[in-house]
Amino acid sequence: MKKIYFFILIFLCVSLSLPAQKKVHTIGDSTMAEYDETTTDKRGWAQMFQQFFDETITVNNRGKSGASSKSFYRESAYWPSVKKQISEGDYVIIQFAHNDEKNGGMDGDSVQIKTGDTSADYRGTTPYDTYKTYLRKYVNETRELGATPILAGAICRKYFSGNTIRRNGQHDLGDSYSILNADGTISTGNKLPESDNTMDYIYAMKQVADEMEVPFLDITTKTAELYLSYGEAACTSLFFCDGDNTHPKAYGATLIARLVAQEMKAQGILADHIHIDTDLLINPASIDFGKAYIGQEFVREISLSGIGLTPLSGEFTISASEGFVVSKDKNSYSSSISLAYADGSLDYTTIYVKATVAGAGKVEGTLELTNGNHTKSIPLAYEGVDLAGGAPVSIVWELTADDSYTLTGPAVAVAESWSNMFVQRYAEPKGGATTWPEGSGIADRKTQRNLINGEAWPGGEIDEVSTRYIQFGITAAENTILHIDSIGLYVGGAGGNGMRCRVSYSTSADFANPVVIAEYASSMVSNTMYTVQAVPVVELAAGESLYVRAYPWYTSAATGKTFCISNVTIRGAAESTSAVKEAVVDALPVQTLYYNICGAQLGEAPASGLYLEKVIYSDGTVIVNKIIK
C-alpha cells in the first residue's frame, strides 16, 4: 500500500511539473487560411504562426477561404465545429472584414429580401450593424467556453496610392459604397469624408473591442505600415502572389504572423510564450507528411530566417536523416545542403524536404540545422501504405449528355448535386473545339456546362464562395471498408478567360476540414480543360462517404460564362469485413489496357505517376491494378 501511495505521489509531482498546454484558435478568411504548397503559392499568415510560440502553445488555424463574419458563424462546418475544439483557458483570434465587404457594404440577406435577388451574396454585412452583431456573437460564445477572445483587424489589401494605402485597402469603403433603399433599389458610388468612419469595418471592430473590453490587435494599421516601409515594387515581388493584391505568399505571411505575435506580446497576451526575437525562425517546427502509398513522393516546404546569429558570418549546414533528402531549389536533392549568411542575419529563404515511400509502416527522422553555435532539429515522419487489395471500386461521371454515372464494385454513389448552380447544357464550344490536356486521350467531347443561379457572375470575387459548388461522392457499402486512392476530373471555363476554381475533397457531409487538390486562381484559358488528379489515402468504414466539390468563380461581373466539368472519377478498393473469400483467377491474361486517373484510356503505360492497369483474362475476368512508378 505504501508503494502504491509512493508511485501516486511521484505521478502527481511529475504531472504538476508539466507545462500547461493551451491552444490559440484562429478564425477568419483566406488571408489566414491553410494552403497546400503543391497547389498554390498562397500562404495564410496563421499558417506561419506556430513558429513564434514555445512548445506549450498549439495554433489551431481554422481560417476559411471566402469566409465573412456571417458565413463563418452560420455554416456548420466552421464556427460550430471550432467551438467543439475550444477548451477552457484557450485563446481565439477573430479576423474578418475582406468578405464582409461584399455588396459594397450592404447586408447580403437584406439585399436578397428587399430586391428579390436570391443570387445576391449573402456573406456581406454592414460595418455599423450586422458586422458588429456577429463579432459580438464570437466574443460572447468564446467567453462562455472559458476562453479569451481577441479581435484582430484584417490585413490590408495592397492598394497603394503614392505613399499611402487607399481607404478601401484598409477596409474603409467610405470612398465608394452602396446603399440599399427602402423601396429595394440600390444606390452605388456613395462617398463619405475621410473623417466619417461609418463604412470602416476596422473602426467598427475597435468599437466592439472597447464596448466588450476585448483585446484588439490593429493588424490593419501594422500591415499598412509594413507595406509602405518596403514600397509598392518590393511589396509586390516579396509579399504577394502574382497578380494578387490580397493574398500573401510565404515571406509576406511570415512577416504578418510576426506582427501579430509582436502585438500580442506588447499587450501582455501569452507574452511569456511568444518568441519574436528567436535567433533562428523555422516554419513548420515539425513535419508529419501523413500517409502515402509505396512509391509516392512527399515534398514539403520549410521557411527559414535568422537574426542575432553568432558568429556574424558563416553558413548553416542542413542535414536530413536516412529516408529523407533536402534541397534549396526543389530540383536537386541530397542528404545535406548549406546556406550562407552574413551580418548576423539569415535572409528569409525556403528549402524543401522530400521523402520517397519505400515500404509500409511508420518512418521517423530529423532535419538538423546548425552553424556550430545555433542548432535546431525538425522532427520528420510519414507512414507508408500498401495500395489496398480487395474488390476494385470505381465511379465515373462522363458528363457528356447527362449527370448519370457508372458504378463498378461494392459501393454506393452520391449523385451529382449543385448548390446555387445549375446545368445549362452539354456541349462543345460554338465554332471551335475544346483543347484537352496532352496525354488525356481525348480529342472531341462534350462537357457539362454549369451556370450560377441568376446566370450573372458577380464582380469582385477573388476566392471560392462556400455556398456555390458542384458536388460528387461515393459511400462505402455495408460490410466493407472502402479505400479511396485516386480522384480525377477535368475542369475549365467557356465564354471568356476569367473562370477560376478550387477543387477539394472531404469526408464530412458539412465539408469540414476540406483537402484542396487543385486551385486555378489564374490563367484558365477559355475552352481549355485542365487536369485535376489526386492520390489520397482515405479509408471509409461502411456508411461513410467521400465528397468531391468544385467551387467556381469569375474574375469580373459577367453573363454567358459557364464552368465546364468532365470525367469525374473516384477509384479505390473495397475490403470485405465479412468472411467472404476472394475468388482465385486461374485463367490467362489476354489483353492489358491502361488508363489515367480521370478514366481516359492511354496508348501505353506512362513512364511515371499513378495509372490504372486493366487486365482481361481468357475467362472474361477483369482485374484493375493501380500502379505507381
C-alpha positions in Angstrom: 0.0 0.0 0.0 2.9 2.4 0.8 4.5 1.6 -2.6 1.2 2.4 -4.4 1.0 5.7 -2.5 4.6 6.5 -3.3 4.0 6.0 -7.1 0.8 8.1 -7.0 2.8 10.9 -5.3 5.5 10.7 -8.0 2.9 10.8 -10.7 1.3 13.9 -9.2 4.6 15.6 -8.8 5.5 14.9 -12.5 2.1 16.0 -13.7 2.2 19.2 -11.8 5.7 20.0 -13.2 4.5 19.6 -16.8 3.7 22.9 -18.6 0.0 23.6 -19.2 -1.0 23.1 -22.8 -3.0 25.8 -24.4 -4.4 26.4 -27.9 -4.6 29.6 -29.9 -7.5 29.2 -32.4 -7.5 31.5 -35.4 -10.8 32.1 -37.3 -11.1 34.3 -40.3 -10.8 34.4 -44.1 -8.4 33.3 -46.9 -5.6 35.6 -45.7 -5.4 33.5 -42.6 -6.2 30.0 -44.0 -4.1 26.9 -44.6 -2.8 26.2 -48.1 -1.3 23.1 -49.7 2.1 24.2 -51.2 1.6 21.7 -54.1 -1.5 23.5 -55.4 -0.7 27.2 -54.8 1.9 29.7 -53.5 -0.7 31.4 -51.2 0.0 31.2 -47.5 -2.2 32.3 -44.8 -0.5 34.3 -42.0 -1.9 31.9 -39.3 -0.3 29.1 -41.3 3.1 30.6 -40.3 2.1 31.5 -36.7 3.3 28.4 -34.8 7.0 29.3 -35.1 6.5 32.3 -32.8 5.3 30.2 -29.8 7.0 27.8 -27.5 6.1 24.2 -27.2 3.3 24.8 -24.7 1.1 26.6 -27.3 -0.5 25.0 -30.2 -2.0 27.0 -33.1 -5.3 25.6 -34.4 -5.7 27.5 -37.7 -9.3 27.4 -38.8 -9.2 30.3 -41.3 -11.5 29.6 -44.3 -11.3 30.9 -47.8 -14.2 33.1 -48.7 -15.5 33.4 -45.1 -17.2 36.5 -43.7 -18.1 37.1 -40.1 -21.6 36.0 -41.1 -20.9 32.9 -43.2 -18.3 31.5 -40.8 -20.8 31.8 -38.0 -23.7 30.3 -39.8 -22.2 27.5 -41.8 -22.0 24.3 -39.7 -18.5 23.3 -40.9 -16.9 26.3 -39.4 -17.7 28.1 -36.1 -19.9 25.3 -34.7 -17.0 22.9 -35.4 -14.4 25.2 -33.9 -16.4 25.6 -30.7 -16.1 21.9 -30.2 -12.3 22.3 -30.2 -12.1 25.2 -27.7 -11.2 24.4 -24.1 -11.1 26.5 -21.0 -8.0 28.7 -21.0 -7.6 28.8 -24.8 -7.5 31.9 -26.9 -9.5 32.7 -30.1 -8.2 35.3 -32.6 -11.0 36.7 -34.7 -10.2 38.4 -38.0 -13.0 39.2 -40.5 -13.6 42.1 -43.0 -12.4 41.1 -46.5 -15.6 39.2 -47.4 -17.9 41.2 -45.2 -17.4 44.0 -47.8 -19.4 42.0 -50.4 -22.3 44.0 -51.9 -20.4 47.3 -51.4 -21.1 47.3 -47.6 -24.7 46.2 -47.8 -26.0 43.3 -45.8 -26.5 40.3 -48.2 -29.6 38.9 -46.5 -31.3 42.4 -46.7 -30.4 42.7 -50.3 -32.0 39.3 -51.1 -35.2 40.1 -49.2 -35.7 43.7 -50.5 -34.7 43.2 -54.1 -35.9 39.7 -54.5 -32.4 38.8 -56.0 -31.7 35.5 -54.3 -28.3 35.3 -56.1 -27.0 38.3 -54.1 -24.0 37.4 -52.0 -25.4 36.7 -48.5 -22.0 37.0 -46.9 -21.9 40.7 -47.0 -22.5 42.7 -43.8 -22.9 46.3 -42.8 -19.9 47.6 -40.7 -22.1 49.6 -38.4 -24.7 46.9 -37.8 -24.6 43.2 -38.8 -20.8 43.0 -38.8 -20.8 44.2 -35.2 -23.6 41.7 -34.4 -21.5 38.7 -35.5 -18.3 39.9 -33.8 -20.3 40.2 -30.5 -21.5 36.6 -31.0 -18.0 35.3 -31.3 -16.9 37.2 -28.2 -19.8 36.1 -26.1 -19.6 32.4 -27.2 -15.9 32.3 -26.7 -16.2 33.6 -23.2 -19.0 31.1 -22.4 -16.4 28.3 -23.2 -14.0 29.8 -20.7 -11.6 31.0 -23.5 -10.2 34.5 -24.2 -11.4 36.3 -27.4 -9.0 38.6 -29.3 -10.2 40.8 -32.1 -7.7 41.4 -34.9 -8.1 43.9 -37.7 -7.9 42.3 -41.1 -4.6 42.6 -43.0 -4.5 45.4 -45.6 -5.0 44.8 -49.3 -2.0 46.0 -51.4 -3.9 49.1 -52.7 -1.1 51.7 -53.0 -1.8 55.3 -53.8 1.5 57.1 -53.7 2.9 57.0 -50.1 -0.3 55.6 -48.6 -2.7 52.7 -48.7 -6.1 53.6 -50.1 -9.1 53.7 -47.8 -10.7 50.6 -49.2 -7.3 48.8 -48.9 -7.7 49.4 -45.1 -11.3 48.1 -45.2 -13.0 51.5 -45.1 -15.5 51.7 -48.0 -16.1 55.4 -47.4 -14.8 56.4 -50.9 -17.4 54.2 -52.7 -20.1 52.2 -51.1 -23.7 51.1 -51.8 -26.9 51.9 -50.1 -30.0 49.6 -50.0 -33.0 51.9 -50.2 -36.4 51.1 -48.5 -38.0 50.5 -51.9 -35.5 47.8 -52.8 -33.4 50.0 -55.2 -29.7 50.2 -54.7 -27.6 53.4 -54.9 -23.9 52.8 -55.7 -20.8 55.0 -55.6 -21.7 56.9 -52.5 -18.9 58.8 -50.7 -18.1 59.9 -47.2 -15.5 62.4 -45.9 -12.3 60.9 -44.5 -13.4 61.9 -41.0 -16.6 59.8 -41.3 -16.0 56.2 -40.2 -19.5 54.9 -40.8 -18.3 52.4 -43.5 -15.0 51.5 -41.8 -15.1 47.8 -40.8 -11.9 48.0 -38.6 -13.2 51.1 -36.8 -16.4 49.1 -36.1 -14.3 46.2 -34.8 -12.4 48.6 -32.5 -15.7 49.9 -31.2 -16.8 46.4 -30.3 -13.5 45.7 -28.6 -13.9 48.8 -26.5 -17.5 48.1 -25.7 -16.9 44.5 -24.7 -13.4 45.0 -23.2 -11.7 42.7 -25.6 -8.0 42.9 -26.6 -7.7 44.5 -30.1 -4.8 43.9 -32.4 -4.6 46.7 -35.0 -3.1 44.5 -37.7 -4.7 46.6 -40.4 -2.6 49.6 -39.5 0.5 47.5 -38.8 0.3 45.8 -42.3 -0.2 49.2 -44.0 3.0 50.5 -42.3 4.8 47.3 -43.3 3.8 47.6 -46.9 4.7 51.3 -47.1 8.1 50.6 -45.5 9.0 48.3 -48.3 7.4 50.3 -51.1 5.0 49.0 -53.8 7.5 47.3 -56.0 9.3 45.3 -53.3 6.0 44.6 -51.5 4.6 43.2 -54.8 7.5 41.0 -55.5 8.2 39.8 -52.0 4.9 39.7 -50.2 2.1 38.8 -52.5 1.1 36.2 -55.1 1.4 37.2 -58.7 -1.4 39.5 -59.8 -3.0 39.4 -56.4 -3.4 42.4 -54.1 -4.9 40.4 -51.2 -3.2 37.0 -50.6 0.3 36.8 -49.3 2.9 34.2 -50.2 5.3 32.7 -47.7 7.5 35.6 -46.9 4.6 38.1 -46.5 2.6 35.7 -44.4 5.6 35.1 -42.1 6.2 38.9 -41.6 2.5 39.4 -40.9 2.4 36.5 -38.4 5.4 38.1 -36.7 3.5 41.4 -36.5 0.5 39.6 -34.8 2.9 37.9 -32.3 4.6 41.3 -31.6 1.2 42.9 -30.9 0.2 40.1 -28.6 3.5 40.3 -26.7 3.2 44.1 -26.4 -0.2 43.8 -24.9 0.9 41.0 -22.5 -1.1 38.3 -24.2 0.8 35.0 -23.8 3.9 37.2 -23.6 6.0 34.5 -21.8 5.3 32.0 -24.6 6.0 34.2 -27.6 9.5 34.3 -29.1 9.7 37.1 -31.7 13.5 37.6 -31.3 14.4 34.0 -31.7 17.8 33.5 -33.4 16.5 31.0 -36.0 12.9 31.1 -37.1 11.6 27.8 -38.7 8.2 27.1 -40.1 6.9 24.4 -39.7 8.6 23.3 -36.5 7.8 19.7 -37.3 6.6 17.8 -40.3 4.4 14.7 -40.4 3.7 14.0 -44.0 0.9 11.6 -43.1 0.1 8.5 -45.1 1.0 7.7 -48.7 1.3 4.7 -50.9 4.5 2.9 -51.6 6.3 4.6 -54.5 4.8 8.0 -53.8 7.0 11.1 -53.1 6.3 13.7 -50.5 7.7 17.3 -50.7 7.2 19.9 -48.0 8.4 23.5 -47.9 10.3 24.9 -44.9 10.8 28.6 -44.4 13.9 29.9 -42.5 15.2 33.2 -41.3 17.7 34.2 -38.6 18.7 37.3 -36.6 21.3 37.9 -33.9 23.4 35.0 -35.2 26.9 34.2 -34.0 29.4 34.2 -35.5 28.4 37.2 -37.6 29.0 35.4 -40.8 29.2 31.7 -41.8 26.9 29.0 -43.0 24.3 26.7 -41.8 24.6 23.0 -42.6 21.2 21.3 -43.0 21.3 17.6 -42.8 18.5 15.1 -43.4 18.4 11.7 -41.7 18.1 8.4 -43.6 14.9 8.2 -45.7 14.7 12.0 -46.3 16.6 14.4 -48.6 16.7 18.2 -48.7 17.0 20.8 -51.5 17.4 24.6 -52.0 15.7 24.7 -55.4 13.2 21.8 -55.3 15.1 20.1 -58.1 18.4 18.9 -56.8 18.1 16.9 -53.6 20.8 15.5 -51.3 21.3 14.4 -47.7 22.9 17.7 -46.8 23.0 21.3 -48.1 24.5 24.6 -46.8 23.1 28.2 -46.5 25.5 31.1 -46.2 24.6 34.2 -44.0 26.3 37.5 -43.1 25.9 40.4 -40.6 24.4 38.0 -38.1 21.3 37.5 -40.2 20.0 34.7 -42.4 17.7 36.3 -45.0 14.3 34.7 -45.4 14.7 31.6 -47.5 12.8 28.5 -48.4 14.1 24.9 -48.5 12.4 21.7 -49.4 12.5 18.2 -47.8 11.5 15.1 -49.7 10.7 11.5 -48.8 10.0 8.6 -51.1 7.9 5.9 -49.6 9.9 2.7 -49.8 7.7 0.4 -47.7 4.7 0.0 -45.4 4.9 1.3 -41.9 5.9 4.4 -39.9 9.2 6.1 -40.7 10.7 8.9 -38.5 13.7 11.1 -38.9 15.0 14.6 -38.3 16.3 17.6 -40.2 19.1 19.2 -38.3 20.2 22.8 -38.9 23.5 24.1 -37.3 26.2 26.6 -37.7 28.1 25.3 -34.7 26.6 27.9 -32.3 22.9 27.6 -33.2 21.4 24.2 -33.7 17.8 23.2 -34.2 16.1 20.0 -35.2 12.8 19.4 -37.1 11.1 16.1 -36.5 10.1 14.3 -39.7 7.7 11.4 -40.1 5.5 9.6 -42.6 3.6 6.3 -42.9 3.8 4.1 -45.9 0.7 2.3 -47.0 0.3 -0.6 -49.4 -2.3 0.0 -52.2 -5.4 -1.5 -50.9 -6.4 -5.0 -52.0 -9.9 -6.2 -52.3 -12.6 -5.7 -54.9 -11.9 -2.8 -57.3 -14.4 0.1 -57.0 -14.9 3.0 -59.4 -17.5 5.6 -60.1 -17.3 7.7 -63.3 -19.4 10.6 -64.4 -18.6 11.2 -68.1 -20.9 14.3 -68.2 -21.3 14.3 -72.0 -25.1 14.1 -72.1 -26.5 13.9 -68.6 -25.4 13.5 -65.0 -25.6 9.7 -65.0 -22.7 7.7 -63.6 -21.2 4.2 -64.0 -20.5 2.5 -60.7 -18.4 -0.6 -60.5 -17.8 -2.7 -57.4 -19.4 -2.8 -53.9 -20.1 0.9 -53.1 -23.0 3.4 -53.2 -23.0 6.5 -55.3 -23.5 10.0 -54.0 -25.3 11.6 -57.0 -24.0 14.8 -58.5 -25.6 17.9 -56.9 -25.5 21.6 -57.2 -25.6 24.5 -54.7 -26.5 27.8 -56.2 -25.6 26.5 -59.7 -27.4 24.5 -62.4 -26.6 22.8 -65.7 -27.0 25.0 -68.7 -26.3 22.3 -71.3 -23.9 19.6 -72.6 -21.9 21.0 -75.5 -18.6 21.7 -77.2 -17.6 25.4 -77.9 -19.5 27.1 -80.7 -17.3 27.5 -83.8 -14.3 25.7 -82.3 -13.0 22.6 -80.4 -12.2 22.2 -76.8 -8.5 21.9 -76.0 -7.8 18.9 -73.9 -4.7 18.2 -71.8 -1.9 16.4 -73.5 -2.0 12.7 -72.6 -5.7 12.7 -71.8 -6.5 10.6 -74.8 -9.5 12.9 -75.6 -9.8 15.0 -78.7 -13.5 15.9 -79.1 -16.1 15.5 -76.4 -19.0 17.5 -75.0 -18.7 18.8 -71.4 -21.2 19.6 -68.7 -21.6 23.4 -68.7 -22.8 25.0 -65.5 -24.1 28.4 -64.7 -24.5 30.3 -61.5 -28.1 30.8 -60.3 -29.4 34.0 -61.9 -26.9 33.5 -64.7 -24.8 36.6 -63.8 -21.4 36.2 -62.2 -20.8 39.0 -59.7 -17.8 41.2 -59.9 -15.0 41.5 -57.4 -14.7 37.8 -56.5 -11.2 36.5 -55.8 -11.9 33.3 -54.0 -14.4 30.5 -53.6 -17.9 31.1 -52.3 -18.7 28.3 -49.8 -22.3 28.1 -50.8 -21.7 27.8 -54.6 -20.3 24.4 -55.8 -20.9 21.2 -57.7 -20.5 18.0 -55.7 -19.9 14.3 -56.4 -19.3 11.5 -54.0 -19.1 7.8 -53.0 -20.2 5.8 -49.9 -18.7 2.6 -48.5 -21.2 -0.3 -48.8 -22.3 -2.5 -45.9 -19.8 -4.9 -44.6 -16.9 -3.2 -46.3 -14.0 -0.8 -45.7 -13.6 1.3 -48.8 -10.0 2.5 -49.6 -10.1 5.6 -51.9 -6.8 6.0 -53.7 -7.4 8.2 -56.7 -9.6 11.2 -57.7 -9.5 12.7 -61.2 -11.6 15.1 -63.3 -11.2 17.8 -65.9 -12.3 21.4 -65.3 -12.4 24.5 -67.5 -14.4 27.6 -68.5 -16.2 28.7 -71.6 -17.1 32.2 -72.9 -14.0 34.0 -71.5 -10.7 33.7 -69.8 -11.9 34.7 -66.4 -13.2 31.4 -64.9 -11.4 30.3 -61.8 -12.0 27.3 -59.4 -10.8 25.3 -56.5 -11.3 21.6 -56.1 -11.4 19.9 -52.7 -12.5 16.7 -51.0 -13.8 15.9 -47.5 -15.1 13.0 -45.6 -17.6 15.2 -43.7 -21.1 15.8 -45.0 -20.8 19.5 -44.0 -17.4 19.6 -45.8 -15.5 20.5 -42.6 -11.7 20.3 -42.9 -11.5 20.0 -46.7 -8.4 18.9 -48.5 -7.6 21.1 -51.6 -6.4 19.1 -54.6 -6.3 21.8 -57.2 -6.6 25.6 -57.4 -6.8 27.6 -60.6 -6.8 31.2 -59.5 -5.3 32.5 -62.8 -4.7 31.6 -66.4 -7.7 29.4 -67.1 -8.0 29.9 -70.9 -11.4 29.7 -72.4 -12.5 26.4 -73.9 -9.5 24.6 -72.4 -9.8 21.7 -70.0 -7.4 21.3 -67.1 -6.5 18.1 -65.4 -7.1 17.6 -61.7 -5.5 14.5 -60.2 -5.0 13.4 -56.6 -3.8 10.3 -54.8 -5.4 10.5 -51.4 -5.1 7.9 -48.7 -8.7 7.7 -47.4 -10.3 4.9 -45.6 -14.1 4.8 -45.3 -16.0 2.5 -42.9 -19.4 1.1 -44.0 -21.8 4.1 -44.5 -19.1 6.7 -44.5 -18.7 8.9 -47.6 -16.1 10.9 -49.5 -17.3 14.1 -51.2 -15.6 16.0 -54.0 -16.5 19.6 -54.7 -15.6 22.1 -57.4 -16.0 25.8 -56.4 -16.0 28.1 -59.4 -15.9 31.9 -59.5 -15.4 34.5 -62.2 -13.0 37.4 -62.1 -15.4 40.1 -63.2 -19.1 40.8 -63.4 -20.2 38.8 -66.5 -23.0 36.8 -68.1 -22.9 33.9 -70.5 -19.8 32.3 -68.9 -20.0 28.6 -68.0 -18.0 26.4 -65.7 -17.1 23.1 -67.6 -16.6 19.8 -66.0 -15.9 16.3 -67.3 -14.9 12.7 -66.5 -15.2 12.9 -62.7 -13.7 9.7 -61.4 -13.3 8.3 -58.0 -11.5 4.9 -57.6 -10.5 2.6 -54.8 -10.9 -0.9 -53.5 -13.5 -2.4 -51.1 -12.1 -4.7 -48.4 -14.8 -7.2 -47.1 -15.3 -7.2 -43.4 -17.3 -10.5 -43.6 -15.9 -13.9 -44.1 -16.3 -13.9 -47.9 -13.3 -15.4 -49.7 -11.7 -13.8 -52.7 -12.0 -15.7 -56.0 -8.9 -17.1 -57.5 -8.3 -16.5 -61.1 -6.8 -19.4 -63.0 -7.3 -18.1 -66.5 -4.6 -16.5 -68.6 -4.4 -12.8 -69.4 -5.3 -12.0 -73.0 -5.3 -8.1 -73.0 -3.9 -5.3 -70.9 -5.3 -1.7 -71.2 -4.0 1.4 -69.5 -6.0 4.4 -68.1 -5.2 7.7 -66.3 -6.8 8.7 -63.0 -9.6 10.5 -64.9 -10.6 7.3 -66.7 -9.2 8.2 -70.1 -7.6 5.3 -72.0 -3.9 5.6 -72.7 -1.9 4.0 -75.6 0.7 2.6 -73.2 1.8 2.6 -69.6 3.2 6.0 -68.7 6.8 6.3 -67.6 5.9 7.8 -64.2 3.0 8.6 -61.9 -0.1 6.7 -61.0 -2.0 4.8 -63.6 -4.5 2.0 -63.9 -3.7 -1.3 -65.5 -6.8 -3.2 -66.6 -6.1 -6.9 -67.3 -8.6 -9.0 -69.2 -8.4 -12.8 -68.7 -9.4 -15.6 -71.1 -12.5 -16.5 -68.9 -13.8 -12.9 -69.0 -12.5 -11.9 -65.6 -11.3 -8.3 -65.4 -8.8 -7.1 -62.7 -7.8 -3.5 -62.3 -4.4 -2.8 -60.7 -3.2 0.6 -59.5 0.5 1.2 -60.2 2.8 4.0 -59.1 6.1 4.5 -60.9 
